[in-house]
Amino acid sequence: MSVQDLSGRRIIVTGGASGMGEGLVRAFPALGARVVSLDLVEESGRAIAEEAGASFHQVDVSDQASVDHAIDTAVTTLGGLDVLIHAAGIAPFAPSESTPLDLWNTVMAINATGTMLTNQAAFRHLKADGGAILNFASAAGLDGLPRKAAYSASKGAVLAWTRTVAAEWGQHGITVNAIAPAIWTPMYDKTRSEMSEEQLVQHDAVMAQRIPIGGQLGDIAKDFVPVMAFYSSEGAGFVTGQTISIDGGTLKVR
């Protein structure tokens, strides 16, 4: 496996206490990056960061004061900022016709508003010398996802936000791209656990057809980290406003 050298890169990762965010927090220090992990869950988030040689600060991405404080503190810890990877998010189930308003508002606050707040906070530190922002979106934001209407809508907002600020912030040397991953994580394990045996069989059959490479979701270390390392490097500085699908060929973005 070949991965990008990230020596000297100063990187903030939100959602670093689990899933793909955790994978990046664990992998990037070994590639030479200085990393600060941000997450609402403090105990596991701090333990993961310490094991990886990274730092940790707690944050509620839906709260502006919390985001501003966490990003500012992280930048102080790093001595500057080159990359924000905004991976924090939730993906609860609910039928479209009976999605509770409080669930809708919570998903939007964390996934959509959280993207805006973290990006704005990072912008203030990146605008002088440039850098990169990588926002986690989803194929659900383009294609929709049954029983996850609120999640799909929130990720659609992330895609639209990302394209817009990429156009606005390019003048400052800031690239902004969306990541649409199809990677096996604990969140996906939870999704599978909520399916009946029959639904799970049907789901796996669909996945085998939809994903040309491997027929199932990808692996964090093998399939995800190397791509994210490249887009976190200086070599990706001429790519912006794109939806980067790390999904074995599932999503064909036009």
C-alpha atoms as an extended CHARMM CRD file, in Angstrom:
* protein
*
       254  EXT
         1         1  MET       CA              0.0000000000        0.0000000000        0.0000000000  PROA      1               0.0000000000
         2         2  SER       CA              1.4230000000        3.3680000000       -1.0380000000  PROA      2               0.0000000000
         3         3  VAL       CA              0.3700000000        6.4530000000        0.9010000000  PROA      3               0.0000000000
         4         4  GLN       CA              1.1590000000       10.1450000000        0.7160000000  PROA      4               0.0000000000
         5         5  ASP       CA              3.8300000000       11.7580000000        2.8740000000  PROA      5               0.0000000000
         6         6  LEU       CA              2.1560000000       14.3060000000        5.1520000000  PROA      6               0.0000000000
         7         7  SER       CA              5.2750000000       15.5630000000        6.8910000000  PROA      7               0.0000000000
         8         8  GLY       CA              4.6600000000       18.9480000000        8.4690000000  PROA      8               0.0000000000
         9         9  ARG       CA              0.9480000000       19.0970000000        7.5790000000  PROA      9               0.0000000000
        10        10  ARG       CA             -1.2090000000       20.4960000000       10.3870000000  PROA      10              0.0000000000
        11        11  ILE       CA             -4.5650000000       18.7450000000       10.3020000000  PROA      11              0.0000000000
        12        12  ILE       CA             -7.7950000000       18.9380000000       12.3030000000  PROA      12              0.0000000000
        13        13  VAL       CA            -10.1420000000       15.9330000000       12.1300000000  PROA      13              0.0000000000
        14        14  THR       CA            -13.6830000000       16.2150000000       13.5080000000  PROA      14              0.0000000000
        15        15  GLY       CA            -15.4860000000       13.0090000000       14.4260000000  PROA      15              0.0000000000
        16        16  GLY       CA            -12.1610000000       11.5170000000       15.4550000000  PROA      16              0.0000000000
        17        17  ALA       CA            -13.5690000000        9.2590000000       18.1740000000  PROA      17              0.0000000000
        18        18  SER       CA            -15.0000000000        6.6340000000       15.8270000000  PROA      18              0.0000000000
        19        19  GLY       CA            -15.3110000000        5.3210000000       12.3000000000  PROA      19              0.0000000000
        20        20  MET       CA            -13.4540000000        6.9270000000        9.4190000000  PROA      20              0.0000000000
        21        21  GLY       CA            -12.4470000000        9.9240000000       11.5330000000  PROA      21              0.0000000000
        22        22  GLU       CA            -10.7990000000        7.5850000000       14.0090000000  PROA      22              0.0000000000
        23        23  GLY       CA             -9.0330000000        5.8350000000       11.1490000000  PROA      23              0.0000000000
        24        24  LEU       CA             -7.5160000000        9.1290000000       10.0030000000  PROA      24              0.0000000000
        25        25  VAL       CA             -6.4960000000       10.1410000000       13.5230000000  PROA      25              0.0000000000
        26        26  ARG       CA             -4.7240000000        6.8100000000       13.9430000000  PROA      26              0.0000000000
        27        27  ALA       CA             -3.0400000000        6.8260000000       10.5290000000  PROA      27              0.0000000000
        28        28  PHE       CA             -2.0070000000       10.4080000000        9.7880000000  PROA      28              0.0000000000
        29        29  PRO       CA              0.5630000000       10.9620000000       12.5850000000  PROA      29              0.0000000000
        30        30  ALA       CA              2.4910000000        7.9650000000       11.2320000000  PROA      30              0.0000000000
        31        31  LEU       CA              2.5770000000        9.7390000000        7.8460000000  PROA      31              0.0000000000
        32        32  GLY       CA              4.2310000000       12.7680000000        9.4070000000  PROA      32              0.0000000000
        33        33  ALA       CA              1.1970000000       14.9800000000       10.0830000000  PROA      33              0.0000000000
        34        34  ARG       CA              0.4640000000       16.8590000000       13.2570000000  PROA      34              0.0000000000
        35        35  VAL       CA             -3.1450000000       16.0320000000       14.1170000000  PROA      35              0.0000000000
        36        36  VAL       CA             -5.7840000000       17.3340000000       16.4830000000  PROA      36              0.0000000000
        37        37  SER       CA             -8.9170000000       15.2240000000       16.8790000000  PROA      37              0.0000000000
        38        38  LEU       CA            -12.2250000000       16.8910000000       17.7590000000  PROA      38              0.0000000000
        39        39  ASP       CA            -15.2760000000       14.9940000000       18.9550000000  PROA      39              0.0000000000
        40        40  LEU       CA            -18.1830000000       15.2650000000       21.3560000000  PROA      40              0.0000000000
        41        41  VAL       CA            -17.2310000000       11.9390000000       22.9490000000  PROA      41              0.0000000000
        42        42  GLU       CA            -14.2880000000       12.8230000000       25.1370000000  PROA      42              0.0000000000
        43        43  GLU       CA            -13.1670000000        9.5840000000       26.8120000000  PROA      43              0.0000000000
        44        44  SER       CA            -12.6770000000        7.4240000000       23.7110000000  PROA      44              0.0000000000
        45        45  GLY       CA            -11.6850000000       10.4030000000       21.5740000000  PROA      45              0.0000000000
        46        46  ARG       CA             -8.8660000000       11.3650000000       23.9160000000  PROA      46              0.0000000000
        47        47  ALA       CA             -7.6920000000        7.7600000000       24.3100000000  PROA      47              0.0000000000
        48        48  ILE       CA             -7.5560000000        7.2180000000       20.5240000000  PROA      48              0.0000000000
        49        49  ALA       CA             -5.6720000000       10.4600000000       19.9790000000  PROA      49              0.0000000000
        50        50  GLU       CA             -3.1270000000        9.7010000000       22.6770000000  PROA      50              0.0000000000
        51        51  GLU       CA             -2.5260000000        6.2050000000       21.2910000000  PROA      51              0.0000000000
        52        52  ALA       CA             -1.9010000000        7.6770000000       17.8400000000  PROA      52              0.0000000000
        53        53  GLY       CA              0.3480000000       10.5160000000       18.9400000000  PROA      53              0.0000000000
        54        54  ALA       CA             -2.3080000000       13.1510000000       18.2400000000  PROA      54              0.0000000000
        55        55  SER       CA             -4.0540000000       15.7060000000       20.4680000000  PROA      55              0.0000000000
        56        56  PHE       CA             -7.7340000000       15.9100000000       21.3940000000  PROA      56              0.0000000000
        57        57  HSD       CA            -10.2490000000       18.6340000000       22.1810000000  PROA      57              0.0000000000
        58        58  GLN       CA            -13.9570000000       18.1840000000       22.8350000000  PROA      58              0.0000000000
        59        59  VAL       CA            -16.4800000000       19.8880000000       20.5580000000  PROA      59              0.0000000000
        60        60  ASP       CA            -20.1940000000       20.0630000000       19.8300000000  PROA      60              0.0000000000
        61        61  VAL       CA            -20.2240000000       20.7850000000       16.0950000000  PROA      61              0.0000000000
        62        62  SER       CA            -23.7980000000       22.0990000000       16.2560000000  PROA      62              0.0000000000
        63        63  ASP       CA            -22.8400000000       24.8580000000       18.7190000000  PROA      63              0.0000000000
        64        64  GLN       CA            -21.0240000000       27.9000000000       17.3470000000  PROA      64              0.0000000000
        65        65  ALA       CA            -19.2560000000       28.8540000000       20.5690000000  PROA      65              0.0000000000
        66        66  SER       CA            -18.0400000000       25.2870000000       21.0490000000  PROA      66              0.0000000000
        67        67  VAL       CA            -16.8100000000       25.0530000000       17.4430000000  PROA      67              0.0000000000
        68        68  ASP       CA            -15.0130000000       28.4020000000       17.5100000000  PROA      68              0.0000000000
        69        69  HSD       CA            -13.2840000000       27.5500000000       20.7960000000  PROA      69              0.0000000000
        70        70  ALA       CA            -12.3010000000       24.0350000000       19.6900000000  PROA      70              0.0000000000
        71        71  ILE       CA            -10.9310000000       25.1230000000       16.2920000000  PROA      71              0.0000000000
        72        72  ASP       CA             -9.0430000000       28.0740000000       17.7660000000  PROA      72              0.0000000000
        73        73  THR       CA             -7.5670000000       25.8550000000       20.4960000000  PROA      73              0.0000000000
        74        74  ALA       CA             -6.6310000000       23.1680000000       17.9610000000  PROA      74              0.0000000000
        75        75  VAL       CA             -4.8980000000       25.7140000000       15.7340000000  PROA      75              0.0000000000
        76        76  THR       CA             -2.9320000000       26.9860000000       18.7240000000  PROA      76              0.0000000000
        77        77  THR       CA             -1.9310000000       23.4180000000       19.5650000000  PROA      77              0.0000000000
        78        78  LEU       CA             -0.8280000000       22.7870000000       15.9700000000  PROA      78              0.0000000000
        79        79  GLY       CA              0.8900000000       26.1310000000       15.5140000000  PROA      79              0.0000000000
        80        80  GLY       CA             -1.2570000000       26.8490000000       12.4480000000  PROA      80              0.0000000000
        81        81  LEU       CA             -3.6140000000       25.0110000000       10.1190000000  PROA      81              0.0000000000
        82        82  ASP       CA             -3.2760000000       23.3890000000        6.7050000000  PROA      82              0.0000000000
        83        83  VAL       CA             -6.2510000000       21.0110000000        6.5190000000  PROA      83              0.0000000000
        84        84  LEU       CA             -9.6820000000       20.6140000000        8.0960000000  PROA      84              0.0000000000
        85        85  ILE       CA            -11.2860000000       17.2000000000        7.6600000000  PROA      85              0.0000000000
        86        86  HSD       CA            -14.8800000000       17.4790000000        8.8190000000  PROA      86              0.0000000000
        87        87  ALA       CA            -16.0550000000       13.9030000000        9.3790000000  PROA      87              0.0000000000
        88        88  ALA       CA            -18.4500000000       14.3550000000       12.3150000000  PROA      88              0.0000000000
        89        89  GLY       CA            -22.0390000000       13.3460000000       11.6030000000  PROA      89              0.0000000000
        90        90  ILE       CA            -24.9820000000       11.1100000000       12.4540000000  PROA      90              0.0000000000
        91        91  ALA       CA            -27.2260000000        8.9100000000       10.3110000000  PROA      91              0.0000000000
        92        92  PRO       CA            -30.3630000000        7.7900000000       12.1910000000  PROA      92              0.0000000000
        93        93  PHE       CA            -33.1720000000        5.7720000000       10.6130000000  PROA      93              0.0000000000
        94        94  ALA       CA            -36.7260000000        7.1200000000       10.2330000000  PROA      94              0.0000000000
        95        95  PRO       CA            -39.4030000000        6.6310000000        7.5510000000  PROA      95              0.0000000000
        96        96  SER       CA            -39.8740000000        9.8020000000        5.5190000000  PROA      96              0.0000000000
        97        97  GLU       CA            -43.5830000000       10.1110000000        6.3070000000  PROA      97              0.0000000000
        98        98  SER       CA            -43.0410000000        9.9210000000       10.0630000000  PROA      98              0.0000000000
        99        99  THR       CA            -39.6530000000       11.5790000000       10.5820000000  PROA      99              0.0000000000
       100       100  PRO       CA            -40.0280000000       13.4710000000       13.8760000000  PROA      100             0.0000000000
       101       101  LEU       CA            -39.3040000000       17.1870000000       13.7260000000  PROA      101             0.0000000000
       102       102  ASP       CA            -36.8220000000       16.9690000000       16.5900000000  PROA      102             0.0000000000
       103       103  LEU       CA            -34.9010000000       14.2140000000       14.7640000000  PROA      103             0.0000000000
       104       104  TRP       CA            -34.8640000000       16.2910000000       11.5620000000  PROA      104             0.0000000000
       105       105  ASN       CA            -33.5880000000       19.3430000000       13.4510000000  PROA      105             0.0000000000
       106       106  THR       CA            -30.8950000000       17.3400000000       15.2330000000  PROA      106             0.0000000000
       107       107  VAL       CA            -29.6050000000       15.7660000000       12.0240000000  PROA      107             0.0000000000
       108       108  MET       CA            -29.5520000000       19.1180000000       10.2610000000  PROA      108             0.0000000000
       109       109  ALA       CA            -27.8360000000       20.8050000000       13.2160000000  PROA      109             0.0000000000
       110       110  ILE       CA            -25.0380000000       18.2490000000       13.3580000000  PROA      110             0.0000000000
       111       111  ASN       CA            -24.5580000000       17.3760000000        9.6840000000  PROA      111             0.0000000000
       112       112  ALA       CA            -25.4030000000       20.5860000000        7.8260000000  PROA      112             0.0000000000
       113       113  THR       CA            -24.9970000000       23.3990000000       10.3470000000  PROA      113             0.0000000000
       114       114  GLY       CA            -21.9440000000       21.6350000000       11.7700000000  PROA      114             0.0000000000
       115       115  THR       CA            -20.3470000000       21.7560000000        8.3370000000  PROA      115             0.0000000000
       116       116  MET       CA            -20.9960000000       25.4690000000        8.0180000000  PROA      116             0.0000000000
       117       117  LEU       CA            -19.6960000000       26.2750000000       11.5030000000  PROA      117             0.0000000000
       118       118  THR       CA            -16.5120000000       24.2140000000       11.2890000000  PROA      118             0.0000000000
       119       119  ASN       CA            -15.7490000000       25.5160000000        7.8000000000  PROA      119             0.0000000000
       120       120  GLN       CA            -16.2580000000       29.1360000000        8.8490000000  PROA      120             0.0000000000
       121       121  ALA       CA            -14.0150000000       28.6620000000       11.8810000000  PROA      121             0.0000000000
       122       122  ALA       CA            -11.3160000000       27.0300000000        9.7520000000  PROA      122             0.0000000000
       123       123  PHE       CA            -11.6110000000       29.7380000000        7.0740000000  PROA      123             0.0000000000
       124       124  ARG       CA            -10.5030000000       32.4020000000        9.5180000000  PROA      124             0.0000000000
       125       125  HSD       CA             -7.2170000000       30.5230000000        9.9890000000  PROA      125             0.0000000000
       126       126  LEU       CA             -6.7280000000       29.4670000000        6.3610000000  PROA      126             0.0000000000
       127       127  LYS       CA             -7.5180000000       32.6820000000        4.5110000000  PROA      127             0.0000000000
       128       128  ALA       CA             -4.0390000000       34.1870000000        4.9050000000  PROA      128             0.0000000000
       129       129  ASP       CA             -1.9900000000       31.2930000000        3.4890000000  PROA      129             0.0000000000
       130       130  GLY       CA             -4.5260000000       28.8770000000        1.9820000000  PROA      130             0.0000000000
       131       131  GLY       CA             -5.1730000000       25.2360000000        2.7620000000  PROA      131             0.0000000000
       132       132  ALA       CA             -7.7250000000       22.4900000000        2.3070000000  PROA      132             0.0000000000
       133       133  ILE       CA            -11.1580000000       21.6170000000        3.6710000000  PROA      133             0.0000000000
       134       134  LEU       CA            -12.5920000000       18.1360000000        3.1570000000  PROA      134             0.0000000000
       135       135  ASN       CA            -16.2600000000       17.8190000000        4.1220000000  PROA      135             0.0000000000
       136       136  PHE       CA            -17.8700000000       14.4220000000        4.5390000000  PROA      136             0.0000000000
       137       137  ALA       CA            -20.9360000000       14.2090000000        2.3320000000  PROA      137             0.0000000000
       138       138  SER       CA            -22.5660000000       11.0070000000        1.0680000000  PROA      138             0.0000000000
       139       139  ALA       CA            -23.9930000000        9.4040000000       -2.0280000000  PROA      139             0.0000000000
       140       140  ALA       CA            -27.2620000000        9.7530000000       -0.1000000000  PROA      140             0.0000000000
       141       141  GLY       CA            -27.0460000000       13.4950000000       -0.7430000000  PROA      141             0.0000000000
       142       142  LEU       CA            -27.2710000000       12.8070000000       -4.4830000000  PROA      142             0.0000000000
       143       143  ASP       CA            -29.2570000000        9.5830000000       -4.8120000000  PROA      143             0.0000000000
       144       144  GLY       CA            -31.2440000000        9.5790000000       -1.5610000000  PROA      144             0.0000000000
       145       145  LEU       CA            -31.3310000000        6.7010000000        0.9090000000  PROA      145             0.0000000000
       146       146  PRO       CA            -34.5360000000        4.9350000000        1.9570000000  PROA      146             0.0000000000
       147       147  ARG       CA            -35.4980000000        5.3930000000        5.6170000000  PROA      147             0.0000000000
       148       148  LYS       CA            -32.8350000000        8.0940000000        5.9890000000  PROA      148             0.0000000000
       149       149  ALA       CA            -34.5160000000       11.1430000000        4.4770000000  PROA      149             0.0000000000
       150       150  ALA       CA            -33.1890000000       13.5910000000        7.0710000000  PROA      150             0.0000000000
       151       151  TYR       CA            -29.6590000000       12.2580000000        6.6410000000  PROA      151             0.0000000000
       152       152  SER       CA            -29.9280000000       12.4090000000        2.8470000000  PROA      152             0.0000000000
       153       153  ALA       CA            -31.2380000000       15.9730000000        2.9630000000  PROA      153             0.0000000000
       154       154  SER       CA            -28.4780000000       17.0660000000        5.3220000000  PROA      154             0.0000000000
       155       155  LYS       CA            -25.7950000000       15.6020000000        3.0630000000  PROA      155             0.0000000000
       156       156  GLY       CA            -27.3910000000       17.2970000000        0.0570000000  PROA      156             0.0000000000
       157       157  ALA       CA            -26.8970000000       20.5400000000        1.9630000000  PROA      157             0.0000000000
       158       158  VAL       CA            -23.2490000000       19.6330000000        2.5900000000  PROA      158             0.0000000000
       159       159  LEU       CA            -22.7020000000       19.1140000000       -1.1460000000  PROA      159             0.0000000000
       160       160  ALA       CA            -24.2900000000       22.4390000000       -2.0670000000  PROA      160             0.0000000000
       161       161  TRP       CA            -22.3950000000       24.2920000000        0.6540000000  PROA      161             0.0000000000
       162       162  THR       CA            -19.0990000000       22.7210000000       -0.4180000000  PROA      162             0.0000000000
       163       163  ARG       CA            -19.5010000000       23.7120000000       -4.0690000000  PROA      163             0.0000000000
       164       164  THR       CA            -20.4580000000       27.2410000000       -3.1240000000  PROA      164             0.0000000000
       165       165  VAL       CA            -17.6120000000       27.9580000000       -0.7200000000  PROA      165             0.0000000000
       166       166  ALA       CA            -15.1320000000       26.2950000000       -3.0880000000  PROA      166             0.0000000000
       167       167  ALA       CA            -16.0530000000       28.9840000000       -5.6180000000  PROA      167             0.0000000000
       168       168  GLU       CA            -15.9030000000       31.7790000000       -3.0510000000  PROA      168             0.0000000000
       169       169  TRP       CA            -12.7870000000       30.7880000000       -1.1320000000  PROA      169             0.0000000000
       170       170  GLY       CA            -10.5540000000       29.7920000000       -4.0290000000  PROA      170             0.0000000000
       171       171  GLN       CA             -9.3050000000       33.3650000000       -4.2010000000  PROA      171             0.0000000000
       172       172  HSD       CA             -7.6870000000       32.7480000000       -0.8090000000  PROA      172             0.0000000000
       173       173  GLY       CA             -5.9500000000       29.5860000000       -1.9620000000  PROA      173             0.0000000000
       174       174  ILE       CA             -8.4160000000       27.3870000000       -0.0710000000  PROA      174             0.0000000000
       175       175  THR       CA             -9.6610000000       24.2100000000       -1.7140000000  PROA      175             0.0000000000
       176       176  VAL       CA            -12.9640000000       22.7380000000       -0.5180000000  PROA      176             0.0000000000
       177       177  ASN       CA            -14.0560000000       19.2630000000       -1.5790000000  PROA      177             0.0000000000
       178       178  ALA       CA            -16.7250000000       16.7880000000       -0.5220000000  PROA      178             0.0000000000
       179       179  ILE       CA            -15.9510000000       13.1740000000        0.3310000000  PROA      179             0.0000000000
       180       180  ALA       CA            -18.5740000000       10.5460000000       -0.5450000000  PROA      180             0.0000000000
       181       181  PRO       CA            -17.2860000000        7.3520000000        1.0620000000  PROA      181             0.0000000000
       182       182  ALA       CA            -18.6400000000        3.8250000000        1.0120000000  PROA      182             0.0000000000
       183       183  ILE       CA            -16.5040000000        2.4230000000        3.8170000000  PROA      183             0.0000000000
       184       184  TRP       CA            -17.2840000000       -0.2050000000        6.4530000000  PROA      184             0.0000000000
       185       185  THR       CA            -17.5230000000        1.4730000000        9.8770000000  PROA      185             0.0000000000
       186       186  PRO       CA            -19.1590000000        0.9020000000       13.2780000000  PROA      186             0.0000000000
       187       187  MET       CA            -21.9860000000        3.1790000000       12.0620000000  PROA      187             0.0000000000
       188       188  TYR       CA            -22.5660000000        0.7290000000        9.2100000000  PROA      188             0.0000000000
       189       189  ASP       CA            -22.5000000000       -2.1660000000       11.6710000000  PROA      189             0.0000000000
       190       190  LYS       CA            -25.2830000000       -0.3640000000       13.5790000000  PROA      190             0.0000000000
       191       191  THR       CA            -27.2320000000        0.0980000000       10.3440000000  PROA      191             0.0000000000
       192       192  ARG       CA            -26.9190000000       -3.6300000000        9.6260000000  PROA      192             0.0000000000
       193       193  SER       CA            -28.0100000000       -4.4890000000       13.1700000000  PROA      193             0.0000000000
       194       194  GLU       CA            -31.2610000000       -2.5880000000       12.6180000000  PROA      194             0.0000000000
       195       195  MET       CA            -32.1780000000       -4.7630000000        9.6110000000  PROA      195             0.0000000000
       196       196  SER       CA            -34.1440000000       -7.9730000000        9.7710000000  PROA      196             0.0000000000
       197       197  GLU       CA            -32.4690000000      -11.1450000000        8.4960000000  PROA      197             0.0000000000
       198       198  GLU       CA            -34.4580000000      -10.9040000000        5.2700000000  PROA      198             0.0000000000
       199       199  GLN       CA            -33.5730000000       -7.2220000000        4.8210000000  PROA      199             0.0000000000
       200       200  LEU       CA            -29.9140000000       -7.9910000000        5.4210000000  PROA      200             0.0000000000
       201       201  VAL       CA            -29.8550000000      -10.6940000000        2.7520000000  PROA      201             0.0000000000
       202       202  GLN       CA            -31.5150000000       -8.3270000000        0.2880000000  PROA      202             0.0000000000
       203       203  HSD       CA            -29.1470000000       -5.5190000000        1.2490000000  PROA      203             0.0000000000
       204       204  ASP       CA            -26.0340000000       -7.6170000000        0.7180000000  PROA      204             0.0000000000
       205       205  ALA       CA            -27.3290000000       -8.7830000000       -2.6560000000  PROA      205             0.0000000000
       206       206  VAL       CA            -27.8740000000       -5.1770000000       -3.7260000000  PROA      206             0.0000000000
       207       207  MET       CA            -24.4310000000       -4.1520000000       -2.4940000000  PROA      207             0.0000000000
       208       208  ALA       CA            -22.8190000000       -6.9920000000       -4.4400000000  PROA      208             0.0000000000
       209       209  GLN       CA            -24.4190000000       -5.6020000000       -7.6030000000  PROA      209             0.0000000000
       210       210  ARG       CA            -23.8700000000       -1.8890000000       -6.9220000000  PROA      210             0.0000000000
       211       211  ILE       CA            -20.1970000000       -1.9590000000       -5.9340000000  PROA      211             0.0000000000
       212       212  PRO       CA            -18.0890000000       -3.0790000000       -8.9150000000  PROA      212             0.0000000000
       213       213  ILE       CA            -14.9320000000       -3.5290000000       -6.8510000000  PROA      213             0.0000000000
       214       214  GLY       CA            -15.3600000000       -6.1610000000       -4.1550000000  PROA      214             0.0000000000
       215       215  GLY       CA            -19.1380000000       -6.1010000000       -3.8690000000  PROA      215             0.0000000000
       216       216  GLN       CA            -19.0930000000       -4.6020000000       -0.3820000000  PROA      216             0.0000000000
       217       217  LEU       CA            -18.0120000000       -1.4940000000        1.5000000000  PROA      217             0.0000000000
       218       218  GLY       CA            -14.3230000000       -0.6880000000        1.5480000000  PROA      218             0.0000000000
       219       219  ASP       CA            -11.7260000000       -1.0070000000        4.2870000000  PROA      219             0.0000000000
       220       220  ILE       CA            -10.6360000000        2.0840000000        6.2430000000  PROA      220             0.0000000000
       221       221  ALA       CA             -6.8980000000        1.3960000000        6.2520000000  PROA      221             0.0000000000
       222       222  LYS       CA             -6.5380000000       -0.0810000000        2.7670000000  PROA      222             0.0000000000
       223       223  ASP       CA             -9.1010000000        1.7780000000        0.6860000000  PROA      223             0.0000000000
       224       224  PHE       CA             -9.7910000000        5.0430000000        2.5180000000  PROA      224             0.0000000000
       225       225  VAL       CA             -6.6900000000        6.3680000000        4.2750000000  PROA      225             0.0000000000
       226       226  PRO       CA             -4.4230000000        6.4910000000        1.1780000000  PROA      226             0.0000000000
       227       227  VAL       CA             -6.9630000000        8.5550000000       -0.7890000000  PROA      227             0.0000000000
       228       228  MET       CA             -7.5550000000       10.9310000000        2.1120000000  PROA      228             0.0000000000
       229       229  ALA       CA             -3.8110000000       11.2920000000        2.5750000000  PROA      229             0.0000000000
       230       230  PHE       CA             -3.4670000000       12.5020000000       -0.9990000000  PROA      230             0.0000000000
       231       231  TYR       CA             -6.3050000000       15.0150000000       -0.7270000000  PROA      231             0.0000000000
       232       232  SER       CA             -4.7760000000       16.2470000000        2.5370000000  PROA      232             0.0000000000
       233       233  SER       CA             -1.4330000000       16.8270000000        0.8460000000  PROA      233             0.0000000000
       234       234  GLU       CA             -0.0900000000       19.7990000000       -1.0890000000  PROA      234             0.0000000000
       235       235  GLY       CA             -0.3320000000       17.7050000000       -4.2540000000  PROA      235             0.0000000000
       236       236  ALA       CA             -4.1190000000       18.1240000000       -4.3100000000  PROA      236             0.0000000000
       237       237  GLY       CA             -3.9440000000       21.9110000000       -4.3560000000  PROA      237             0.0000000000
       238       238  PHE       CA             -5.5100000000       22.2750000000       -7.8280000000  PROA      238             0.0000000000
       239       239  VAL       CA             -8.6340000000       20.2290000000       -7.0130000000  PROA      239             0.0000000000
       240       240  THR       CA            -11.6580000000       22.0220000000       -5.5720000000  PROA      240             0.0000000000
       241       241  GLY       CA            -15.4650000000       21.9570000000       -5.6140000000  PROA      241             0.0000000000
       242       242  GLN       CA            -15.4850000000       18.2310000000       -6.3440000000  PROA      242             0.0000000000
       243       243  THR       CA            -17.3410000000       15.2550000000       -4.9290000000  PROA      243             0.0000000000
       244       244  ILE       CA            -14.6610000000       12.6340000000       -4.3520000000  PROA      244             0.0000000000
       245       245  SER       CA            -16.2270000000        9.1760000000       -4.2890000000  PROA      245             0.0000000000
       246       246  ILE       CA            -14.2250000000        6.5900000000       -2.3630000000  PROA      246             0.0000000000
       247       247  ASP       CA            -16.7090000000        3.8200000000       -2.9400000000  PROA      247             0.0000000000
       248       248  GLY       CA            -15.5050000000        1.0900000000       -5.2810000000  PROA      248             0.0000000000
       249       249  GLY       CA            -17.3550000000        2.6300000000       -8.2060000000  PROA      249             0.0000000000
       250       250  THR       CA            -20.8140000000        2.8860000000       -6.6590000000  PROA      250             0.0000000000
       251       251  LEU       CA            -21.5060000000        6.5500000000       -7.3900000000  PROA      251             0.0000000000
       252       252  LYS       CA            -20.9600000000        7.8870000000      -10.8680000000  PROA      252             0.0000000000
       253       253  VAL       CA            -20.7380000000       11.6490000000      -10.3630000000  PROA      253             0.0000000000
       254       254  ARG       CA            -21.4940000000       13.7670000000      -13.4310000000  PROA      254             0.0000000000
